[in-house]
């Protein structure tokens, strides 16, 4: 029961309470650039959710098996050259940024080829923003959060497993989709409004983003309340 509660709270937190865009303010570039139409926003949200889920899976797997101190594959490979004690102490976490960026770029290339092959109109509407998912800091942020919960905990029993990592990645993408679709709906309505000249374009979009961020602050504390209600401690 406790594990199910943890999974549920990670999902709710990533999607609403600690929304990547509106709480941590990562992934702002596509949030501003691809939120002119709801259809485009949904497509971008789906693409980001897919990429962030794949990247979360790969980052957890690579961190657990290769990068973290005492990782089994690294220890096995180092055992050919080093004594067992030294092989078990090999720490490759310094390579996390390089490895994660490579994983994200590979995932984006797969998504780009798929969308271009099966959804040409959507691919054209994305323009340069689809390959720019590679530099979407929300995806790298999710990978680093997962690494922190796998490597950075004092008690190994509290380290995240693959289920928690995938939950954070997928529902982080869901939260991104929620934020960008809400923004797109508001921006479509803004086209019918008389926006003052100095605020047209990115300025009014950023103001709306700030208002949305304040609105999402209303979810603060919901996770602790849910944990207490569900008996999670």
C-alpha positions as protocol buffer text, in pm:
chain_id: "A"
residue {
  index: 1
  type: UNK
  ca { x: 0 y: 0 z: 0 }
}
residue {
  index: 2
  type: UNK
  ca { x: 283 y: 237 z: 85 }
}
residue {
  index: 3
  type: UNK
  ca { x: 445 y: 192 z: -256 }
}
residue {
  index: 4
  type: UNK
  ca { x: 116 y: 261 z: -437 }
}
residue {
  index: 5
  type: UNK
  ca { x: 75 y: 580 z: -233 }
}
residue {
  index: 6
  type: UNK
  ca { x: 428 y: 691 z: -327 }
}
residue {
  index: 7
  type: UNK
  ca { x: 358 y: 631 z: -696 }
}
residue {
  index: 8
  type: UNK
  ca { x: 30 y: 823 z: -677 }
}
residue {
  index: 9
  type: UNK
  ca { x: 188 y: 1117 z: -496 }
}
residue {
  index: 10
  type: UNK
  ca { x: 478 y: 1135 z: -743 }
}
residue {
  index: 11
  type: UNK
  ca { x: 225 y: 1143 z: -1028 }
}
residue {
  index: 12
  type: UNK
  ca { x: 9 y: 1415 z: -871 }
}
residue {
  index: 13
  type: UNK
  ca { x: 312 y: 1618 z: -770 }
}
residue {
  index: 14
  type: UNK
  ca { x: 476 y: 1606 z: -1115 }
}
residue {
  index: 15
  type: UNK
  ca { x: 154 y: 1687 z: -1302 }
}
residue {
  index: 16
  type: UNK
  ca { x: 4 y: 1956 z: -1078 }
}
residue {
  index: 17
  type: UNK
  ca { x: 170 y: 2048 z: -750 }
}
residue {
  index: 18
  type: UNK
  ca { x: 529 y: 2077 z: -871 }
}
residue {
  index: 19
  type: UNK
  ca { x: 452 y: 2127 z: -1238 }
}
residue {
  index: 20
  type: UNK
  ca { x: 779 y: 2143 z: -1430 }
}
residue {
  index: 21
  type: UNK
  ca { x: 680 y: 2456 z: -1623 }
}
residue {
  index: 22
  type: UNK
  ca { x: 478 y: 2650 z: -1368 }
}
residue {
  index: 23
  type: UNK
  ca { x: 669 y: 2556 z: -1053 }
}
residue {
  index: 24
  type: UNK
  ca { x: 1029 y: 2495 z: -1159 }
}
residue {
  index: 25
  type: UNK
  ca { x: 1008 y: 2716 z: -1473 }
}
residue {
  index: 26
  type: UNK
  ca { x: 1187 y: 2469 z: -1699 }
}
residue {
  index: 27
  type: UNK
  ca { x: 1079 y: 2404 z: -2057 }
}
residue {
  index: 28
  type: UNK
  ca { x: 976 y: 2766 z: -2107 }
}
residue {
  index: 29
  type: UNK
  ca { x: 1097 y: 2787 z: -2471 }
}
residue {
  index: 30
  type: UNK
  ca { x: 840 y: 2543 z: -2619 }
}
residue {
  index: 31
  type: UNK
  ca { x: 585 y: 2662 z: -2363 }
}
residue {
  index: 32
  type: UNK
  ca { x: 603 y: 3009 z: -2521 }
}
residue {
  index: 33
  type: UNK
  ca { x: 687 y: 2915 z: -2879 }
}
residue {
  index: 34
  type: UNK
  ca { x: 439 y: 2633 z: -2948 }
}
residue {
  index: 35
  type: UNK
  ca { x: 136 y: 2753 z: -2755 }
}
residue {
  index: 36
  type: UNK
  ca { x: -35 y: 2954 z: -3028 }
}
residue {
  index: 37
  type: UNK
  ca { x: -285 y: 2679 z: -3115 }
}
residue {
  index: 38
  type: UNK
  ca { x: -437 y: 2407 z: -2902 }
}
residue {
  index: 39
  type: UNK
  ca { x: -370 y: 2141 z: -3169 }
}
residue {
  index: 40
  type: UNK
  ca { x: -2 y: 2232 z: -3183 }
}
residue {
  index: 41
  type: UNK
  ca { x: 17 y: 2240 z: -2806 }
}
residue {
  index: 42
  type: UNK
  ca { x: -136 y: 1893 z: -2777 }
}
residue {
  index: 43
  type: UNK
  ca { x: 107 y: 1758 z: -3035 }
}
residue {
  index: 44
  type: UNK
  ca { x: 405 y: 1913 z: -2861 }
}
residue {
  index: 45
  type: UNK
  ca { x: 282 y: 1790 z: -2523 }
}
residue {
  index: 46
  type: UNK
  ca { x: 249 y: 1437 z: -2658 }
}
residue {
  index: 47
  type: UNK
  ca { x: 596 y: 1449 z: -2812 }
}
residue {
  index: 48
  type: UNK
  ca { x: 754 y: 1584 z: -2492 }
}
residue {
  index: 49
  type: UNK
  ca { x: 571 y: 1324 z: -2280 }
}
residue {
  index: 50
  type: UNK
  ca { x: 699 y: 1044 z: -2502 }
}
residue {
  index: 51
  type: UNK
  ca { x: 1056 y: 1175 z: -2505 }
}
residue {
  index: 52
  type: UNK
  ca { x: 1066 y: 1244 z: -2132 }
}
residue {
  index: 53
  type: UNK
  ca { x: 929 y: 895 z: -2056 }
}
residue {
  index: 54
  type: UNK
  ca { x: 1191 y: 727 z: -2277 }
}
residue {
  index: 55
  type: UNK
  ca { x: 1465 y: 949 z: -2137 }
}
residue {
  index: 56
  type: UNK
  ca { x: 1358 y: 870 z: -1780 }
}
residue {
  index: 57
  type: UNK
  ca { x: 1369 y: 497 z: -1850 }
}
residue {
  index: 58
  type: UNK
  ca { x: 1710 y: 515 z: -2015 }
}
residue {
  index: 59
  type: UNK
  ca { x: 1859 y: 756 z: -1761 }
}
residue {
  index: 60
  type: UNK
  ca { x: 1750 y: 537 z: -1467 }
}
residue {
  index: 61
  type: UNK
  ca { x: 1882 y: 224 z: -1639 }
}
residue {
  index: 62
  type: UNK
  ca { x: 2216 y: 376 z: -1735 }
}
residue {
  index: 63
  type: UNK
  ca { x: 2261 y: 542 z: -1396 }
}
residue {
  index: 64
  type: UNK
  ca { x: 2183 y: 221 z: -1208 }
}
residue {
  index: 65
  type: UNK
  ca { x: 2383 y: -15 z: -1427 }
}
residue {
  index: 66
  type: UNK
  ca { x: 2675 y: 205 z: -1537 }
}
residue {
  index: 67
  type: UNK
  ca { x: 2715 y: 549 z: -1377 }
}
residue {
  index: 68
  type: UNK
  ca { x: 2654 y: 520 z: -1003 }
}
residue {
  index: 69
  type: UNK
  ca { x: 2931 y: 405 z: -765 }
}
residue {
  index: 70
  type: UNK
  ca { x: 2945 y: 27 z: -761 }
}
residue {
  index: 71
  type: UNK
  ca { x: 2722 y: -8 z: -1069 }
}
residue {
  index: 72
  type: UNK
  ca { x: 2728 y: -375 z: -1179 }
}
residue {
  index: 73
  type: UNK
  ca { x: 2835 y: -326 z: -1541 }
}
residue {
  index: 74
  type: UNK
  ca { x: 3106 y: -77 z: -1453 }
}
residue {
  index: 75
  type: UNK
  ca { x: 3231 y: -294 z: -1168 }
}
residue {
  index: 76
  type: UNK
  ca { x: 3242 y: -596 z: -1399 }
}
residue {
  index: 77
  type: UNK
  ca { x: 3432 y: -409 z: -1672 }
}
residue {
  index: 78
  type: UNK
  ca { x: 3671 y: -244 z: -1426 }
}
residue {
  index: 79
  type: UNK
  ca { x: 3739 y: -584 z: -1270 }
}
residue {
  index: 80
  type: UNK
  ca { x: 3951 y: -675 z: -1571 }
}
residue {
  index: 81
  type: UNK
  ca { x: 4195 y: -393 z: -1489 }
}
residue {
  index: 82
  type: UNK
  ca { x: 4154 y: -313 z: -1117 }
}
residue {
  index: 83
  type: UNK
  ca { x: 4139 y: -501 z: -788 }
}
residue {
  index: 84
  type: UNK
  ca { x: 3785 y: -587 z: -672 }
}
residue {
  index: 85
  type: UNK
  ca { x: 3778 y: -310 z: -407 }
}
residue {
  index: 86
  type: UNK
  ca { x: 3890 y: -44 z: -654 }
}
residue {
  index: 87
  type: UNK
  ca { x: 3651 y: -173 z: -923 }
}
residue {
  index: 88
  type: UNK
  ca { x: 3357 y: -147 z: -680 }
}
residue {
  index: 89
  type: UNK
  ca { x: 3447 y: 216 z: -603 }
}
residue {
  index: 90
  type: UNK
  ca { x: 3446 y: 339 z: -965 }
}
residue {
  index: 91
  type: UNK
  ca { x: 3213 y: 641 z: -991 }
}
residue {
  index: 92
  type: UNK
  ca { x: 3110 y: 766 z: -1336 }
}
residue {
  index: 93
  type: UNK
  ca { x: 2841 y: 1013 z: -1226 }
}
residue {
  index: 94
  type: UNK
  ca { x: 3061 y: 1293 z: -1360 }
}
residue {
  index: 95
  type: UNK
  ca { x: 2943 y: 1181 z: -1706 }
}
residue {
  index: 96
  type: UNK
  ca { x: 2573 y: 1223 z: -1629 }
}
residue {
  index: 97
  type: UNK
  ca { x: 2518 y: 1544 z: -1827 }
}
residue {
  index: 98
  type: UNK
  ca { x: 2690 y: 1406 z: -2137 }
}
residue {
  index: 99
  type: UNK
  ca { x: 2508 y: 1073 z: -2120 }
}
residue {
  index: 100
  type: UNK
  ca { x: 2166 y: 1227 z: -2051 }
}
residue {
  index: 101
  type: UNK
  ca { x: 2196 y: 1479 z: -2334 }
}
residue {
  index: 102
  type: UNK
  ca { x: 2292 y: 1199 z: -2573 }
}
residue {
  index: 103
  type: UNK
  ca { x: 1991 y: 994 z: -2456 }
}
residue {
  index: 104
  type: UNK
  ca { x: 1754 y: 1289 z: -2500 }
}
residue {
  index: 105
  type: UNK
  ca { x: 1891 y: 1375 z: -2845 }
}
residue {
  index: 106
  type: UNK
  ca { x: 1851 y: 1015 z: -2961 }
}
residue {
  index: 107
  type: UNK
  ca { x: 1493 y: 1000 z: -2835 }
}
residue {
  index: 108
  type: UNK
  ca { x: 1406 y: 1329 z: -3009 }
}
residue {
  index: 109
  type: UNK
  ca { x: 1548 y: 1202 z: -3337 }
}
residue {
  index: 110
  type: UNK
  ca { x: 1321 y: 899 z: -3314 }
}
residue {
  index: 111
  type: UNK
  ca { x: 1015 y: 1116 z: -3246 }
}
residue {
  index: 112
  type: UNK
  ca { x: 1107 y: 1355 z: -3529 }
}
residue {
  index: 113
  type: UNK
  ca { x: 1139 y: 1071 z: -3782 }
}
residue {
  index: 114
  type: UNK
  ca { x: 808 y: 920 z: -3668 }
}
residue {
  index: 115
  type: UNK
  ca { x: 613 y: 1247 z: -3685 }
}
residue {
  index: 116
  type: UNK
  ca { x: 765 y: 1343 z: -4021 }
}
residue {
  index: 117
  type: UNK
  ca { x: 674 y: 1002 z: -4165 }
}
residue {
  index: 118
  type: UNK
  ca { x: 317 y: 965 z: -4034 }
}
residue {
  index: 119
  type: UNK
  ca { x: 200 y: 1322 z: -3953 }
}
residue {
  index: 120
  type: UNK
  ca { x: 354 y: 1562 z: -4209 }
}
residue {
  index: 121
  type: UNK
  ca { x: 116 y: 1854 z: -4134 }
}
residue {
  index: 122
  type: UNK
  ca { x: 197 y: 1834 z: -3764 }
}
residue {
  index: 123
  type: UNK
  ca { x: 568 y: 1813 z: -3844 }
}
residue {
  index: 124
  type: UNK
  ca { x: 545 y: 2128 z: -4056 }
}
residue {
  index: 125
  type: UNK
  ca { x: 349 y: 2314 z: -3791 }
}
residue {
  index: 126
  type: UNK
  ca { x: 614 y: 2237 z: -3529 }
}
residue {
  index: 127
  type: UNK
  ca { x: 887 y: 2388 z: -3743 }
}
residue {
  index: 128
  type: UNK
  ca { x: 1214 y: 2430 z: -3557 }
}
residue {
  index: 129
  type: UNK
  ca { x: 1057 y: 2360 z: -3218 }
}
residue {
  index: 130
  type: UNK
  ca { x: 1045 y: 1981 z: -3265 }
}
residue {
  index: 131
  type: UNK
  ca { x: 1424 y: 1932 z: -3289 }
}
residue {
  index: 132
  type: UNK
  ca { x: 1457 y: 2191 z: -3013 }
}
residue {
  index: 133
  type: UNK
  ca { x: 1302 y: 1936 z: -2775 }
}
residue {
  index: 134
  type: UNK
  ca { x: 1664 y: 1819 z: -2753 }
}
residue {
  index: 135
  type: UNK
  ca { x: 1744 y: 2135 z: -2558 }
}
residue {
  index: 136
  type: UNK
  ca { x: 1419 y: 2129 z: -2357 }
}
residue {
  index: 137
  type: UNK
  ca { x: 1556 y: 2162 z: -2005 }
}
residue {
  index: 138
  type: UNK
  ca { x: 1242 y: 2001 z: -1858 }
}
residue {
  index: 139
  type: UNK
  ca { x: 1357 y: 1663 z: -1993 }
}
residue {
  index: 140
  type: UNK
  ca { x: 1711 y: 1702 z: -1860 }
}
residue {
  index: 141
  type: UNK
  ca { x: 1565 y: 1826 z: -1532 }
}
residue {
  index: 142
  type: UNK
  ca { x: 1360 y: 1506 z: -1496 }
}
residue {
  index: 143
  type: UNK
  ca { x: 1668 y: 1293 z: -1563 }
}
residue {
  index: 144
  type: UNK
  ca { x: 1867 y: 1482 z: -1300 }
}
residue {
  index: 145
  type: UNK
  ca { x: 1587 y: 1451 z: -1043 }
}
residue {
  index: 146
  type: UNK
  ca { x: 1581 y: 1076 z: -1103 }
}
residue {
  index: 147
  type: UNK
  ca { x: 1960 y: 1058 z: -1067 }
}
residue {
  index: 148
  type: UNK
  ca { x: 1937 y: 1248 z: -739 }
}
residue {
  index: 149
  type: UNK
  ca { x: 1688 y: 1000 z: -599 }
}
residue {
  index: 150
  type: UNK
  ca { x: 1892 y: 701 z: -720 }
}
residue {
  index: 151
  type: UNK
  ca { x: 2243 y: 815 z: -624 }
}
residue {
  index: 152
  type: UNK
  ca { x: 2204 y: 1101 z: -378 }
}
residue {
  index: 153
  type: UNK
  ca { x: 2010 y: 933 z: -95 }
}
residue {
  index: 154
  type: UNK
  ca { x: 2190 y: 830 z: 224 }
}
residue {
  index: 155
  type: UNK
  ca { x: 1975 y: 521 z: 276 }
}
residue {
  index: 156
  type: UNK
  ca { x: 1996 y: 287 z: -29 }
}
residue {
  index: 157
  type: UNK
  ca { x: 1653 y: 147 z: 62 }
}
residue {
  index: 158
  type: UNK
  ca { x: 1503 y: 488 z: -19 }
}
residue {
  index: 159
  type: UNK
  ca { x: 1652 y: 501 z: -369 }
}
residue {
  index: 160
  type: UNK
  ca { x: 1398 y: 521 z: -650 }
}
residue {
  index: 161
  type: UNK
  ca { x: 1323 y: 217 z: -857 }
}
residue {
  index: 162
  type: UNK
  ca { x: 1223 y: 211 z: -1224 }
}
residue {
  index: 163
  type: UNK
  ca { x: 852 y: 246 z: -1146 }
}
residue {
  index: 164
  type: UNK
  ca { x: 900 y: 575 z: -961 }
}
residue {
  index: 165
  type: UNK
  ca { x: 1136 y: 705 z: -1230 }
}
residue {
  index: 166
  type: UNK
  ca { x: 886 y: 630 z: -1508 }
}
residue {
  index: 167
  type: UNK
  ca { x: 604 y: 783 z: -1305 }
}
residue {
  index: 168
  type: UNK
  ca { x: 796 y: 1108 z: -1265 }
}
residue {
  index: 169
  type: UNK
  ca { x: 887 y: 1118 z: -1634 }
}
residue {
  index: 170
  type: UNK
  ca { x: 543 y: 1037 z: -1773 }
}
residue {
  index: 171
  type: UNK
  ca { x: 342 y: 1260 z: -1540 }
}
residue {
  index: 172
  type: UNK
  ca { x: 600 y: 1536 z: -1573 }
}
residue {
  index: 173
  type: UNK
  ca { x: 516 y: 1524 z: -1944 }
}
residue {
  index: 174
  type: UNK
  ca { x: 145 y: 1523 z: -1860 }
}
residue {
  index: 175
  type: UNK
  ca { x: 197 y: 1832 z: -1646 }
}
residue {
  index: 176
  type: UNK
  ca { x: 383 y: 2000 z: -1932 }
}
residue {
  index: 177
  type: UNK
  ca { x: 93 y: 1914 z: -2164 }
}
residue {
  index: 178
  type: UNK
  ca { x: -163 y: 2055 z: -1920 }
}
residue {
  index: 179
  type: UNK
  ca { x: 31 y: 2380 z: -1889 }
}
residue {
  index: 180
  type: UNK
  ca { x: 92 y: 2431 z: -2260 }
}
residue {
  index: 181
  type: UNK
  ca { x: -268 y: 2344 z: -2359 }
}
residue {
  index: 182
  type: UNK
  ca { x: -409 y: 2589 z: -2104 }
}
residue {
  index: 183
  type: UNK
  ca { x: -173 y: 2854 z: -2236 }
}
residue {
  index: 184
  type: UNK
  ca { x: -271 y: 2777 z: -2597 }
}
residue {
  index: 185
  type: UNK
  ca { x: -642 y: 2808 z: -2515 }
}
residue {
  index: 186
  type: UNK
  ca { x: -586 y: 3144 z: -2351 }
}
residue {
  index: 187
  type: UNK
  ca { x: -371 y: 3271 z: -2639 }
}
residue {
  index: 188
  type: UNK
  ca { x: -640 y: 3174 z: -2891 }
}
residue {
  index: 189
  type: UNK
  ca { x: -887 y: 3385 z: -2696 }
}
residue {
  index: 190
  type: UNK
  ca { x: -636 y: 3670 z: -2677 }
}
residue {
  index: 191
  type: UNK
  ca { x: -654 y: 3706 z: -3055 }
}
residue {
  index: 192
  type: UNK
  ca { x: -1005 y: 3843 z: -3005 }
}
residue {
  index: 193
  type: UNK
  ca { x: -892 y: 4087 z: -2735 }
}
residue {
  index: 194
  type: UNK
  ca { x: -753 y: 4435 z: -2762 }
}
residue {
  index: 195
  type: UNK
  ca { x: -408 y: 4383 z: -2612 }
}
residue {
  index: 196
  type: UNK
  ca { x: -207 y: 4704 z: -2562 }
}
residue {
  index: 197
  type: UNK
  ca { x: 73 y: 4736 z: -2817 }
}
residue {
  index: 198
  type: UNK
  ca { x: 363 y: 4713 z: -2566 }
}
residue {
  index: 199
  type: UNK
  ca { x: 226 y: 4384 z: -2430 }
}
residue {
  index: 200
  type: UNK
  ca { x: 166 y: 4203 z: -2759 }
}
residue {
  index: 201
  type: UNK
  ca { x: 362 y: 3887 z: -2833 }
}
residue {
  index: 202
  type: UNK
  ca { x: 592 y: 3732 z: -2575 }
}
residue {
  index: 203
  type: UNK
  ca { x: 522 y: 3998 z: -2313 }
}
residue {
  index: 204
  type: UNK
  ca { x: 155 y: 3914 z: -2259 }
}
residue {
  index: 205
  type: UNK
  ca { x: 239 y: 3542 z: -2282 }
}
residue {
  index: 206
  type: UNK
  ca { x: 490 y: 3570 z: -1999 }
}
residue {
  index: 207
  type: UNK
  ca { x: 242 y: 3769 z: -1790 }
}
residue {
  index: 208
  type: UNK
  ca { x: -20 y: 3498 z: -1841 }
}
residue {
  index: 209
  type: UNK
  ca { x: 239 y: 3234 z: -1754 }
}
residue {
  index: 210
  type: UNK
  ca { x: 307 y: 3414 z: -1426 }
}
residue {
  index: 211
  type: UNK
  ca { x: -64 y: 3428 z: -1346 }
}
residue {
  index: 212
  type: UNK
  ca { x: -96 y: 3055 z: -1422 }
}
residue {
  index: 213
  type: UNK
  ca { x: 200 y: 2985 z: -1196 }
}
residue {
  index: 214
  type: UNK
  ca { x: 30 y: 3173 z: -913 }
}
residue {
  index: 215
  type: UNK
  ca { x: -292 y: 2982 z: -978 }
}
residue {
  index: 216
  type: UNK
  ca { x: -108 y: 2649 z: -958 }
}
residue {
  index: 217
  type: UNK
  ca { x: 35 y: 2757 z: -622 }
}
residue {
  index: 218
  type: UNK
  ca { x: -311 y: 2672 z: -492 }
}
residue {
  index: 219
  type: UNK
  ca { x: -208 y: 2304 z: -511 }
}
residue {
  index: 220
  type: UNK
  ca { x: 69 y: 2362 z: -254 }
}
residue {
  index: 221
  type: UNK
  ca { x: 35 y: 2122 z: 37 }
}
residue {
  index: 222
  type: UNK
  ca { x: -206 y: 1889 z: -143 }
}
residue {
  index: 223
  type: UNK
  ca { x: 58 y: 1614 z: -151 }
}
residue {
  index: 224
  type: UNK
  ca { x: 106 y: 1613 z: 227 }
}
residue {
  index: 225
  type: UNK
  ca { x: -271 y: 1615 z: 278 }
}
residue {
  index: 226
  type: UNK
  ca { x: -313 y: 1324 z: 37 }
}
residue {
  index: 227
  type: UNK
  ca { x: -34 y: 1129 z: 205 }
}
residue {
  index: 228
  type: UNK
  ca { x: -199 y: 1173 z: 543 }
}
residue {
  index: 229
  type: UNK
  ca { x: -543 y: 1080 z: 404 }
}
residue {
  index: 230
  type: UNK
  ca { x: -407 y: 771 z: 229 }
}
residue {
  index: 231
  type: UNK
  ca { x: -208 y: 656 z: 528 }
}
residue {
  index: 232
  type: UNK
  ca { x: 130 y: 702 z: 370 }
}
residue {
  index: 233
  type: UNK
  ca { x: 291 y: 852 z: 678 }
}
